[in-house]
Amino acid sequence: MFELFEKAVLTALGAAALTQKKGEELIQEMKSRYKISEEEGRAFLDRIQEMARTGQQKTAEVAETEVKKALDRMGMVSREDFDRLERRVRALEAIAAETVASQPEDECLG
């Protein structure tokens, strides 16, 4: 009976996060309605919260992947690529400045 209730609650909750207050209310309701112990209620709540955290993490990963795909389709660079290119430009500018500084002045003018 409890397993059926557990599955029903898990299905209803899906990956939604439970607040601590709602979790405590759920434990109290389970204790009075289904005659479960505090320990069983807390274990159940812990499992629900872990499922919610896992669901949130997976959702964030999927969202990040989709955003990256959208940026690629639009031809935009990621922050990581931008930073890498910026470092490369600065390094090339430094090399160019050193090259110009090391040449005699009449060669610089062409």
PDB file as gemmi writes it, atoms N, CA and C in Angstrom:
CRYST1    1.000    1.000    1.000  90.00  90.00  90.00 P 1                      
ATOM      1  N   MET A   1       0.824  -1.193   0.000  1.00  0.00           N  
ATOM      2  CA  MET A   1       0.000   0.000   0.000  1.00  0.00           C  
ATOM      3  C   MET A   1       0.871   1.261   0.000  1.00  0.00           C  
ATOM      4  N   PHE A   2       1.896   1.270   0.894  1.00  0.00           N  
ATOM      5  CA  PHE A   2       2.768   2.435   0.971  1.00  0.00           C  
ATOM      6  C   PHE A   2       3.537   2.629  -0.329  1.00  0.00           C  
ATOM      7  N   GLU A   3       3.960   1.540  -0.946  1.00  0.00           N  
ATOM      8  CA  GLU A   3       4.695   1.649  -2.203  1.00  0.00           C  
ATOM      9  C   GLU A   3       3.824   2.276  -3.293  1.00  0.00           C  
ATOM     10  N   LEU A   4       2.565   1.904  -3.299  1.00  0.00           N  
ATOM     11  CA  LEU A   4       1.648   2.476  -4.287  1.00  0.00           C  
ATOM     12  C   LEU A   4       1.503   3.980  -4.055  1.00  0.00           C  
ATOM     13  N   PHE A   5       1.356   4.351  -2.778  1.00  0.00           N  
ATOM     14  CA  PHE A   5       1.265   5.776  -2.443  1.00  0.00           C  
ATOM     15  C   PHE A   5       2.540   6.501  -2.852  1.00  0.00           C  
ATOM     16  N   GLU A   6       3.685   5.869  -2.550  1.00  0.00           N  
ATOM     17  CA  GLU A   6       4.981   6.468  -2.873  1.00  0.00           C  
ATOM     18  C   GLU A   6       5.098   6.716  -4.376  1.00  0.00           C  
ATOM     19  N   LYS A   7       4.738   5.714  -5.158  1.00  0.00           N  
ATOM     20  CA  LYS A   7       4.814   5.864  -6.609  1.00  0.00           C  
ATOM     21  C   LYS A   7       3.874   6.963  -7.097  1.00  0.00           C  
ATOM     22  N   ALA A   8       2.702   7.033  -6.521  1.00  0.00           N  
ATOM     23  CA  ALA A   8       1.742   8.062  -6.910  1.00  0.00           C  
ATOM     24  C   ALA A   8       2.280   9.448  -6.602  1.00  0.00           C  
ATOM     25  N   VAL A   9       2.870   9.612  -5.431  1.00  0.00           N  
ATOM     26  CA  VAL A   9       3.430  10.913  -5.055  1.00  0.00           C  
ATOM     27  C   VAL A   9       4.605  11.260  -5.958  1.00  0.00           C  
ATOM     28  N   LEU A  10       5.483  10.280  -6.193  1.00  0.00           N  
ATOM     29  CA  LEU A  10       6.641  10.537  -7.046  1.00  0.00           C  
ATOM     30  C   LEU A  10       6.201  10.926  -8.450  1.00  0.00           C  
ATOM     31  N   THR A  11       5.202  10.258  -8.940  1.00  0.00           N  
ATOM     32  CA  THR A  11       4.687  10.579 -10.268  1.00  0.00           C  
ATOM     33  C   THR A  11       4.099  11.986 -10.289  1.00  0.00           C  
ATOM     34  N   ALA A  12       3.339  12.302  -9.239  1.00  0.00           N  
ATOM     35  CA  ALA A  12       2.709  13.616  -9.178  1.00  0.00           C  
ATOM     36  C   ALA A  12       3.748  14.727  -9.049  1.00  0.00           C  
ATOM     37  N   LEU A  13       4.773  14.472  -8.293  1.00  0.00           N  
ATOM     38  CA  LEU A  13       5.783  15.501  -8.065  1.00  0.00           C  
ATOM     39  C   LEU A  13       6.734  15.653  -9.241  1.00  0.00           C  
ATOM     40  N   GLY A  14       6.972  14.569  -9.909  1.00  0.00           N  
ATOM     41  CA  GLY A  14       7.921  14.621 -11.013  1.00  0.00           C  
ATOM     42  C   GLY A  14       9.254  15.118 -10.521  1.00  0.00           C  
ATOM     43  N   ALA A  15       9.822  16.034 -11.241  1.00  0.00           N  
ATOM     44  CA  ALA A  15      11.119  16.579 -10.858  1.00  0.00           C  
ATOM     45  C   ALA A  15      10.986  17.881 -10.090  1.00  0.00           C  
ATOM     46  N   ALA A  16       9.781  18.200  -9.682  1.00  0.00           N  
ATOM     47  CA  ALA A  16       9.587  19.466  -8.971  1.00  0.00           C  
ATOM     48  C   ALA A  16      10.280  19.440  -7.615  1.00  0.00           C  
ATOM     49  N   ALA A  17      10.798  20.547  -7.220  1.00  0.00           N  
ATOM     50  CA  ALA A  17      11.478  20.651  -5.941  1.00  0.00           C  
ATOM     51  C   ALA A  17      10.469  20.888  -4.823  1.00  0.00           C  
ATOM     52  N   LEU A  18      10.737  20.267  -3.705  1.00  0.00           N  
ATOM     53  CA  LEU A  18       9.909  20.483  -2.533  1.00  0.00           C  
ATOM     54  C   LEU A  18      10.614  21.436  -1.590  1.00  0.00           C  
ATOM     55  N   THR A  19       9.884  22.367  -1.053  1.00  0.00           N  
ATOM     56  CA  THR A  19      10.478  23.215  -0.040  1.00  0.00           C  
ATOM     57  C   THR A  19      10.511  22.440   1.272  1.00  0.00           C  
ATOM     58  N   GLN A  20      11.327  22.890   2.181  1.00  0.00           N  
ATOM     59  CA  GLN A  20      11.444  22.206   3.470  1.00  0.00           C  
ATOM     60  C   GLN A  20      10.100  22.191   4.189  1.00  0.00           C  
ATOM     61  N   LYS A  21       9.374  23.305   4.140  1.00  0.00           N  
ATOM     62  CA  LYS A  21       8.092  23.380   4.824  1.00  0.00           C  
ATOM     63  C   LYS A  21       7.092  22.404   4.216  1.00  0.00           C  
ATOM     64  N   LYS A  22       7.037  22.356   2.910  1.00  0.00           N  
ATOM     65  CA  LYS A  22       6.125  21.423   2.236  1.00  0.00           C  
ATOM     66  C   LYS A  22       6.524  19.988   2.554  1.00  0.00           C  
ATOM     67  N   GLY A  23       7.816  19.743   2.632  1.00  0.00           N  
ATOM     68  CA  GLY A  23       8.292  18.400   2.965  1.00  0.00           C  
ATOM     69  C   GLY A  23       7.848  17.984   4.355  1.00  0.00           C  
ATOM     70  N   GLU A  24       7.952  18.906   5.305  1.00  0.00           N  
ATOM     71  CA  GLU A  24       7.517  18.609   6.670  1.00  0.00           C  
ATOM     72  C   GLU A  24       6.016  18.343   6.710  1.00  0.00           C  
ATOM     73  N   GLU A  25       5.256  19.123   5.966  1.00  0.00           N  
ATOM     74  CA  GLU A  25       3.802  18.906   5.898  1.00  0.00           C  
ATOM     75  C   GLU A  25       3.486  17.541   5.313  1.00  0.00           C  
ATOM     76  N   LEU A  26       4.230  17.163   4.293  1.00  0.00           N  
ATOM     77  CA  LEU A  26       4.007  15.862   3.662  1.00  0.00           C  
ATOM     78  C   LEU A  26       4.313  14.733   4.640  1.00  0.00           C  
ATOM     79  N   ILE A  27       5.378  14.868   5.400  1.00  0.00           N  
ATOM     80  CA  ILE A  27       5.729  13.836   6.385  1.00  0.00           C  
ATOM     81  C   ILE A  27       4.622  13.709   7.432  1.00  0.00           C  
ATOM     82  N   GLN A  28       4.138  14.843   7.917  1.00  0.00           N  
ATOM     83  CA  GLN A  28       3.074  14.797   8.920  1.00  0.00           C  
ATOM     84  C   GLN A  28       1.817  14.143   8.365  1.00  0.00           C  
ATOM     85  N   GLU A  29       1.490  14.449   7.139  1.00  0.00           N  
ATOM     86  CA  GLU A  29       0.307  13.852   6.523  1.00  0.00           C  
ATOM     87  C   GLU A  29       0.494  12.351   6.335  1.00  0.00           C  
ATOM     88  N   MET A  30       1.680  11.965   5.903  1.00  0.00           N  
ATOM     89  CA  MET A  30       1.956  10.540   5.712  1.00  0.00           C  
ATOM     90  C   MET A  30       1.907   9.791   7.035  1.00  0.00           C  
ATOM     91  N   LYS A  31       2.418  10.447   8.096  1.00  0.00           N  
ATOM     92  CA  LYS A  31       2.400   9.803   9.414  1.00  0.00           C  
ATOM     93  C   LYS A  31       0.966   9.557   9.871  1.00  0.00           C  
ATOM     94  N   SER A  32       0.110  10.531   9.721  1.00  0.00           N  
ATOM     95  CA  SER A  32      -1.255  10.386  10.215  1.00  0.00           C  
ATOM     96  C   SER A  32      -2.126   9.547   9.284  1.00  0.00           C  
ATOM     97  N   ARG A  33      -1.940   9.701   8.017  1.00  0.00           N  
ATOM     98  CA  ARG A  33      -2.809   9.000   7.069  1.00  0.00           C  
ATOM     99  C   ARG A  33      -2.376   7.552   6.829  1.00  0.00           C  
ATOM    100  N   TYR A  34      -1.078   7.329   6.718  1.00  0.00           N  
ATOM    101  CA  TYR A  34      -0.584   6.000   6.345  1.00  0.00           C  
ATOM    102  C   TYR A  34       0.136   5.292   7.484  1.00  0.00           C  
ATOM    103  N   LYS A  35       0.145   5.906   8.642  1.00  0.00           N  
ATOM    104  CA  LYS A  35       0.722   5.286   9.843  1.00  0.00           C  
ATOM    105  C   LYS A  35       2.174   4.850   9.612  1.00  0.00           C  
ATOM    106  N   ILE A  36       2.941   5.729   9.035  1.00  0.00           N  
ATOM    107  CA  ILE A  36       4.358   5.418   8.850  1.00  0.00           C  
ATOM    108  C   ILE A  36       5.153   6.131   9.930  1.00  0.00           C  
ATOM    109  N   SER A  37       6.344   5.651  10.157  1.00  0.00           N  
ATOM    110  CA  SER A  37       7.182   6.265  11.189  1.00  0.00           C  
ATOM    111  C   SER A  37       7.805   7.552  10.664  1.00  0.00           C  
ATOM    112  N   GLU A  38       8.316   8.340  11.601  1.00  0.00           N  
ATOM    113  CA  GLU A  38       9.023   9.575  11.234  1.00  0.00           C  
ATOM    114  C   GLU A  38      10.214   9.239  10.344  1.00  0.00           C  
ATOM    115  N   GLU A  39      10.902   8.160  10.703  1.00  0.00           N  
ATOM    116  CA  GLU A  39      12.089   7.752   9.942  1.00  0.00           C  
ATOM    117  C   GLU A  39      11.724   7.384   8.494  1.00  0.00           C  
ATOM    118  N   GLU A  40      10.633   6.636   8.326  1.00  0.00           N  
ATOM    119  CA  GLU A  40      10.201   6.265   6.980  1.00  0.00           C  
ATOM    120  C   GLU A  40       9.802   7.503   6.181  1.00  0.00           C  
ATOM    121  N   GLY A  41       9.136   8.438   6.852  1.00  0.00           N  
ATOM    122  CA  GLY A  41       8.732   9.666   6.182  1.00  0.00           C  
ATOM    123  C   GLY A  41       9.930  10.487   5.746  1.00  0.00           C  
ATOM    124  N   ARG A  42      10.917  10.584   6.631  1.00  0.00           N  
ATOM    125  CA  ARG A  42      12.128  11.361   6.284  1.00  0.00           C  
ATOM    126  C   ARG A  42      12.891  10.691   5.147  1.00  0.00           C  
ATOM    127  N   ALA A  43      12.970   9.363   5.191  1.00  0.00           N  
ATOM    128  CA  ALA A  43      13.661   8.654   4.105  1.00  0.00           C  
ATOM    129  C   ALA A  43      12.950   8.894   2.783  1.00  0.00           C  
ATOM    130  N   PHE A  44      11.633   8.856   2.820  1.00  0.00           N  
ATOM    131  CA  PHE A  44      10.847   9.112   1.616  1.00  0.00           C  
ATOM    132  C   PHE A  44      11.090  10.535   1.113  1.00  0.00           C  
ATOM    133  N   LEU A  45      11.049  11.497   2.023  1.00  0.00           N  
ATOM    134  CA  LEU A  45      11.275  12.892   1.651  1.00  0.00           C  
ATOM    135  C   LEU A  45      12.684  13.089   1.089  1.00  0.00           C  
ATOM    136  N   ASP A  46      13.672  12.441   1.710  1.00  0.00           N  
ATOM    137  CA  ASP A  46      15.049  12.540   1.204  1.00  0.00           C  
ATOM    138  C   ASP A  46      15.137  12.027  -0.231  1.00  0.00           C  
ATOM    139  N   ARG A  47      14.445  10.928  -0.493  1.00  0.00           N  
ATOM    140  CA  ARG A  47      14.480  10.376  -1.859  1.00  0.00           C  
ATOM    141  C   ARG A  47      13.811  11.327  -2.841  1.00  0.00           C  
ATOM    142  N   ILE A  48      12.716  11.932  -2.430  1.00  0.00           N  
ATOM    143  CA  ILE A  48      12.027  12.883  -3.317  1.00  0.00           C  
ATOM    144  C   ILE A  48      12.924  14.088  -3.592  1.00  0.00           C  
ATOM    145  N   GLN A  49      13.555  14.608  -2.536  1.00  0.00           N  
ATOM    146  CA  GLN A  49      14.422  15.768  -2.710  1.00  0.00           C  
ATOM    147  C   GLN A  49      15.624  15.432  -3.593  1.00  0.00           C  
ATOM    148  N   GLU A  50      16.172  14.232  -3.439  1.00  0.00           N  
ATOM    149  CA  GLU A  50      17.297  13.834  -4.276  1.00  0.00           C  
ATOM    150  C   GLU A  50      16.854  13.731  -5.737  1.00  0.00           C  
ATOM    151  N   MET A  51      15.670  13.180  -5.952  1.00  0.00           N  
ATOM    152  CA  MET A  51      15.147  13.097  -7.313  1.00  0.00           C  
ATOM    153  C   MET A  51      14.947  14.483  -7.903  1.00  0.00           C  
ATOM    154  N   ALA A  52      14.480  15.418  -7.077  1.00  0.00           N  
ATOM    155  CA  ALA A  52      14.269  16.788  -7.552  1.00  0.00           C  
ATOM    156  C   ALA A  52      15.601  17.427  -7.923  1.00  0.00           C  
ATOM    157  N   ARG A  53      16.628  17.233  -7.068  1.00  0.00           N  
ATOM    158  CA  ARG A  53      17.957  17.797  -7.368  1.00  0.00           C  
ATOM    159  C   ARG A  53      18.511  17.206  -8.667  1.00  0.00           C  
ATOM    160  N   THR A  54      18.352  15.901  -8.818  1.00  0.00           N  
ATOM    161  CA  THR A  54      18.833  15.249 -10.034  1.00  0.00           C  
ATOM    162  C   THR A  54      18.091  15.788 -11.247  1.00  0.00           C  
ATOM    163  N   GLY A  55      16.781  15.964 -11.099  1.00  0.00           N  
ATOM    164  CA  GLY A  55      15.984  16.502 -12.198  1.00  0.00           C  
ATOM    165  C   GLY A  55      16.399  17.914 -12.552  1.00  0.00           C  
ATOM    166  N   GLN A  56      16.666  18.738 -11.551  1.00  0.00           N  
ATOM    167  CA  GLN A  56      17.102  20.107 -11.809  1.00  0.00           C  
ATOM    168  C   GLN A  56      18.449  20.119 -12.527  1.00  0.00           C  
ATOM    169  N   GLN A  57      19.344  19.238 -12.073  1.00  0.00           N  
ATOM    170  CA  GLN A  57      20.673  19.177 -12.687  1.00  0.00           C  
ATOM    171  C   GLN A  57      20.568  18.743 -14.152  1.00  0.00           C  
ATOM    172  N   LYS A  58      19.741  17.739 -14.404  1.00  0.00           N  
ATOM    173  CA  LYS A  58      19.583  17.279 -15.786  1.00  0.00           C  
ATOM    174  C   LYS A  58      18.945  18.363 -16.646  1.00  0.00           C  
ATOM    175  N   THR A  59      17.980  19.082 -16.087  1.00  0.00           N  
ATOM    176  CA  THR A  59      17.334  20.161 -16.825  1.00  0.00           C  
ATOM    177  C   THR A  59      18.343  21.254 -17.165  1.00  0.00           C  
ATOM    178  N   ALA A  60      19.195  21.601 -16.207  1.00  0.00           N  
ATOM    179  CA  ALA A  60      20.219  22.623 -16.450  1.00  0.00           C  
ATOM    180  C   ALA A  60      21.195  22.172 -17.532  1.00  0.00           C  
ATOM    181  N   GLU A  61      21.569  20.894 -17.505  1.00  0.00           N  
ATOM    182  CA  GLU A  61      22.487  20.371 -18.519  1.00  0.00           C  
ATOM    183  C   GLU A  61      21.856  20.417 -19.909  1.00  0.00           C  
ATOM    184  N   VAL A  62      20.600  20.028 -19.986  1.00  0.00           N  
ATOM    185  CA  VAL A  62      19.902  20.055 -21.275  1.00  0.00           C  
ATOM    186  C   VAL A  62      19.775  21.490 -21.777  1.00  0.00           C  
ATOM    187  N   ALA A  63      19.436  22.406 -20.875  1.00  0.00           N  
ATOM    188  CA  ALA A  63      19.302  23.818 -21.262  1.00  0.00           C  
ATOM    189  C   ALA A  63      20.636  24.358 -21.766  1.00  0.00           C  
ATOM    190  N   GLU A  64      21.721  24.051 -21.076  1.00  0.00           N  
ATOM    191  CA  GLU A  64      23.042  24.523 -21.485  1.00  0.00           C  
ATOM    192  C   GLU A  64      23.412  23.975 -22.858  1.00  0.00           C  
ATOM    193  N   THR A  65      23.145  22.701 -23.063  1.00  0.00           N  
ATOM    194  CA  THR A  65      23.444  22.081 -24.351  1.00  0.00           C  
ATOM    195  C   THR A  65      22.641  22.741 -25.466  1.00  0.00           C  
ATOM    196  N   GLU A  66      21.372  22.989 -25.213  1.00  0.00           N  
ATOM    197  CA  GLU A  66      20.523  23.608 -26.238  1.00  0.00           C  
ATOM    198  C   GLU A  66      20.950  25.045 -26.533  1.00  0.00           C  
ATOM    199  N   VAL A  67      21.353  25.776 -25.504  1.00  0.00           N  
ATOM    200  CA  VAL A  67      21.832  27.156 -25.720  1.00  0.00           C  
ATOM    201  C   VAL A  67      23.100  27.140 -26.573  1.00  0.00           C  
ATOM    202  N   LYS A  68      24.004  26.203 -26.275  1.00  0.00           N  
ATOM    203  CA  LYS A  68      25.232  26.105 -27.073  1.00  0.00           C  
ATOM    204  C   LYS A  68      24.915  25.778 -28.526  1.00  0.00           C  
ATOM    205  N   LYS A  69      23.963  24.869 -28.729  1.00  0.00           N  
ATOM    206  CA  LYS A  69      23.570  24.534 -30.100  1.00  0.00           C  
ATOM    207  C   LYS A  69      22.985  25.757 -30.811  1.00  0.00           C  
ATOM    208  N   ALA A  70      22.154  26.511 -30.107  1.00  0.00           N  
ATOM    209  CA  ALA A  70      21.551  27.714 -30.698  1.00  0.00           C  
ATOM    210  C   ALA A  70      22.631  28.731 -31.048  1.00  0.00           C  
ATOM    211  N   LEU A  71      23.609  28.914 -30.162  1.00  0.00           N  
ATOM    212  CA  LEU A  71      24.703  29.855 -30.440  1.00  0.00           C  
ATOM    213  C   LEU A  71      25.505  29.405 -31.657  1.00  0.00           C  
ATOM    214  N   ASP A  72      25.747  28.097 -31.756  1.00  0.00           N  
ATOM    215  CA  ASP A  72      26.465  27.574 -32.924  1.00  0.00           C  
ATOM    216  C   ASP A  72      25.679  27.843 -34.206  1.00  0.00           C  
ATOM    217  N   ARG A  73      24.369  27.605 -34.165  1.00  0.00           N  
ATOM    218  CA  ARG A  73      23.538  27.823 -35.362  1.00  0.00           C  
ATOM    219  C   ARG A  73      23.549  29.292 -35.774  1.00  0.00           C  
ATOM    220  N   MET A  74      23.632  30.200 -34.818  1.00  0.00           N  
ATOM    221  CA  MET A  74      23.634  31.627 -35.113  1.00  0.00           C  
ATOM    222  C   MET A  74      25.026  32.142 -35.444  1.00  0.00           C  
ATOM    223  N   GLY A  75      26.024  31.271 -35.321  1.00  0.00           N  
ATOM    224  CA  GLY A  75      27.390  31.677 -35.641  1.00  0.00           C  
ATOM    225  C   GLY A  75      28.044  32.515 -34.559  1.00  0.00           C  
ATOM    226  N   MET A  76      27.554  32.427 -33.344  1.00  0.00           N  
ATOM    227  CA  MET A  76      28.121  33.208 -32.242  1.00  0.00           C  
ATOM    228  C   MET A  76      29.162  32.362 -31.520  1.00  0.00           C  
ATOM    229  N   VAL A  77      30.150  33.025 -30.959  1.00  0.00           N  
ATOM    230  CA  VAL A  77      31.184  32.311 -30.225  1.00  0.00           C  
ATOM    231  C   VAL A  77      30.811  32.259 -28.746  1.00  0.00           C  
ATOM    232  N   SER A  78      31.322  31.248 -28.099  1.00  0.00           N  
ATOM    233  CA  SER A  78      31.094  31.125 -26.659  1.00  0.00           C  
ATOM    234  C   SER A  78      32.046  32.061 -25.912  1.00  0.00           C  
ATOM    235  N   ARG A  79      31.786  32.301 -24.659  1.00  0.00           N  
ATOM    236  CA  ARG A  79      32.670  33.129 -23.835  1.00  0.00           C  
ATOM    237  C   ARG A  79      34.066  32.533 -23.796  1.00  0.00           C  
ATOM    238  N   GLU A  80      34.125  31.225 -23.709  1.00  0.00           N  
ATOM    239  CA  GLU A  80      35.418  30.534 -23.673  1.00  0.00           C  
ATOM    240  C   GLU A  80      36.193  30.795 -24.965  1.00  0.00           C  
ATOM    241  N   ASP A  81      35.525  30.673 -26.116  1.00  0.00           N  
ATOM    242  CA  ASP A  81      36.182  30.937 -27.397  1.00  0.00           C  
ATOM    243  C   ASP A  81      36.602  32.402 -27.500  1.00  0.00           C  
ATOM    244  N   PHE A  82      35.721  33.316 -27.037  1.00  0.00           N  
ATOM    245  CA  PHE A  82      36.038  34.740 -27.082  1.00  0.00           C  
ATOM    246  C   PHE A  82      37.284  35.040 -26.246  1.00  0.00           C  
ATOM    247  N   ASP A  83      37.325  34.488 -25.034  1.00  0.00           N  
ATOM    248  CA  ASP A  83      38.483  34.719 -24.154  1.00  0.00           C  
ATOM    249  C   ASP A  83      39.762  34.154 -24.770  1.00  0.00           C  
ATOM    250  N   ARG A  84      39.665  32.971 -25.387  1.00  0.00           N  
ATOM    251  CA  ARG A  84      40.836  32.354 -26.022  1.00  0.00           C  
ATOM    252  C   ARG A  84      41.325  33.235 -27.175  1.00  0.00           C  
ATOM    253  N   LEU A  85      40.405  33.728 -27.985  1.00  0.00           N  
ATOM    254  CA  LEU A  85      40.790  34.589 -29.103  1.00  0.00           C  
ATOM    255  C   LEU A  85      41.363  35.921 -28.616  1.00  0.00           C  
ATOM    256  N   GLU A  86      40.807  36.456 -27.547  1.00  0.00           N  
ATOM    257  CA  GLU A  86      41.317  37.711 -26.988  1.00  0.00           C  
ATOM    258  C   GLU A  86      42.766  37.529 -26.509  1.00  0.00           C  
ATOM    259  N   ARG A  87      43.035  36.417 -25.833  1.00  0.00           N  
ATOM    260  CA  ARG A  87      44.419  36.151 -25.385  1.00  0.00           C  
ATOM    261  C   ARG A  87      45.355  36.032 -26.584  1.00  0.00           C  
ATOM    262  N   ARG A  88      44.881  35.385 -27.628  1.00  0.00           N  
ATOM    263  CA  ARG A  88      45.708  35.208 -28.831  1.00  0.00           C  
ATOM    264  C   ARG A  88      46.001  36.553 -29.494  1.00  0.00           C  
ATOM    265  N   VAL A  89      45.007  37.413 -29.603  1.00  0.00           N  
ATOM    266  CA  VAL A  89      45.207  38.740 -30.202  1.00  0.00           C  
ATOM    267  C   VAL A  89      46.209  39.546 -29.378  1.00  0.00           C  
ATOM    268  N   ARG A  90      46.060  39.488 -28.046  1.00  0.00           N  
ATOM    269  CA  ARG A  90      47.011  40.237 -27.197  1.00  0.00           C  
ATOM    270  C   ARG A  90      48.435  39.725 -27.372  1.00  0.00           C  
ATOM    271  N   ALA A  91      48.585  38.402 -27.470  1.00  0.00           N  
ATOM    272  CA  ALA A  91      49.919  37.832 -27.672  1.00  0.00           C  
ATOM    273  C   ALA A  91      50.491  38.280 -29.012  1.00  0.00           C  
ATOM    274  N   LEU A  92      49.669  38.271 -30.052  1.00  0.00           N  
ATOM    275  CA  LEU A  92      50.130  38.713 -31.375  1.00  0.00           C  
ATOM    276  C   LEU A  92      50.454  40.208 -31.382  1.00  0.00           C  
ATOM    277  N   GLU A  93      49.672  41.011 -30.665  1.00  0.00           N  
ATOM    278  CA  GLU A  93      49.957  42.443 -30.563  1.00  0.00           C  
ATOM    279  C   GLU A  93      51.295  42.683 -29.864  1.00  0.00           C  
ATOM    280  N   ALA A  94      51.561  41.879 -28.840  1.00  0.00           N  
ATOM    281  CA  ALA A  94      52.828  42.020 -28.113  1.00  0.00           C  
ATOM    282  C   ALA A  94      54.000  41.665 -29.013  1.00  0.00           C  
ATOM    283  N   ILE A  95      53.847  40.599 -29.785  1.00  0.00           N  
ATOM    284  CA  ILE A  95      54.905  40.198 -30.720  1.00  0.00           C  
ATOM    285  C   ILE A  95      55.112  41.281 -31.783  1.00  0.00           C  
ATOM    286  N   ALA A  96      54.028  41.822 -32.299  1.00  0.00           N  
ATOM    287  CA  ALA A  96      54.126  42.868 -33.322  1.00  0.00           C  
ATOM    288  C   ALA A  96      54.818  44.114 -32.746  1.00  0.00           C  
ATOM    289  N   ALA A  97      54.462  44.470 -31.507  1.00  0.00           N  
ATOM    290  CA  ALA A  97      55.076  45.650 -30.879  1.00  0.00           C  
ATOM    291  C   ALA A  97      56.572  45.436 -30.669  1.00  0.00           C  
ATOM    292  N   GLU A  98      56.950  44.215 -30.243  1.00  0.00           N  
ATOM    293  CA  GLU A  98      58.369  43.916 -30.061  1.00  0.00           C  
ATOM    294  C   GLU A  98      59.107  43.957 -31.397  1.00  0.00           C  
ATOM    295  N   THR A  99      58.491  43.436 -32.426  1.00  0.00           N  
ATOM    296  CA  THR A  99      59.106  43.420 -33.754  1.00  0.00           C  
ATOM    297  C   THR A  99      59.334  44.837 -34.255  1.00  0.00           C  
ATOM    298  N   VAL A 100      58.322  45.669 -34.097  1.00  0.00           N  
ATOM    299  CA  VAL A 100      58.440  47.061 -34.542  1.00  0.00           C  
ATOM    300  C   VAL A 100      59.509  47.779 -33.723  1.00  0.00           C  
ATOM    301  N   ALA A 101      59.546  47.529 -32.419  1.00  0.00           N  
ATOM    302  CA  ALA A 101      60.518  48.202 -31.553  1.00  0.00           C  
ATOM    303  C   ALA A 101      61.949  47.773 -31.844  1.00  0.00           C  
ATOM    304  N   SER A 102      62.120  46.542 -32.309  1.00  0.00           N  
ATOM    305  CA  SER A 102      63.481  46.046 -32.555  1.00  0.00           C  
ATOM    306  C   SER A 102      64.033  46.444 -33.929  1.00  0.00           C  
ATOM    307  N   GLN A 103      63.182  46.945 -34.810  1.00  0.00           N  
ATOM    308  CA  GLN A 103      63.639  47.331 -36.143  1.00  0.00           C  
ATOM    309  C   GLN A 103      64.158  48.773 -36.125  1.00  0.00           C  
ATOM    310  N   PRO A 104      65.154  49.040 -36.930  1.00  0.00           N  
ATOM    311  CA  PRO A 104      65.601  50.438 -37.056  1.00  0.00           C  
ATOM    312  C   PRO A 104      64.457  51.305 -37.579  1.00  0.00           C  
ATOM    313  N   GLU A 105      64.494  52.562 -37.185  1.00  0.00           N  
ATOM    314  CA  GLU A 105      63.377  53.456 -37.491  1.00  0.00           C  
ATOM    315  C   GLU A 105      63.120  53.609 -38.984  1.00  0.00           C  
ATOM    316  N   ASP A 106      64.167  53.613 -39.805  1.00  0.00           N  
ATOM    317  CA  ASP A 106      63.960  53.802 -41.248  1.00  0.00           C  
ATOM    318  C   ASP A 106      63.277  52.581 -41.894  1.00  0.00           C  
ATOM    319  N   GLU A 107      63.431  51.349 -41.305  1.00  0.00           N  
ATOM    320  CA  GLU A 107      62.745  50.168 -41.836  1.00  0.00           C  
ATOM    321  C   GLU A 107      61.264  50.190 -41.483  1.00  0.00           C  
ATOM    322  N   CYS A 108      60.919  50.766 -40.335  1.00  0.00           N  
ATOM    323  CA  CYS A 108      59.524  50.829 -39.923  1.00  0.00           C  
ATOM    324  C   CYS A 108      58.705  51.704 -40.863  1.00  0.00           C  
ATOM    325  N   LEU A 109      59.291  52.697 -41.410  1.00  0.00           N  
ATOM    326  CA  LEU A 109      58.559  53.608 -42.281  1.00  0.00           C  
ATOM    327  C   LEU A 109      58.407  53.058 -43.692  1.00  0.00           C  
ATOM    328  N   GLY A 110      59.082  51.975 -43.969  1.00  0.00           N  
ATOM    329  CA  GLY A 110      58.905  51.323 -45.243  1.00  0.00           C  
ATOM    330  C   GLY A 110      59.869  51.774 -46.209  1.00  0.00           C  
TER     331      GLY A 110                                                      
END                                                                             
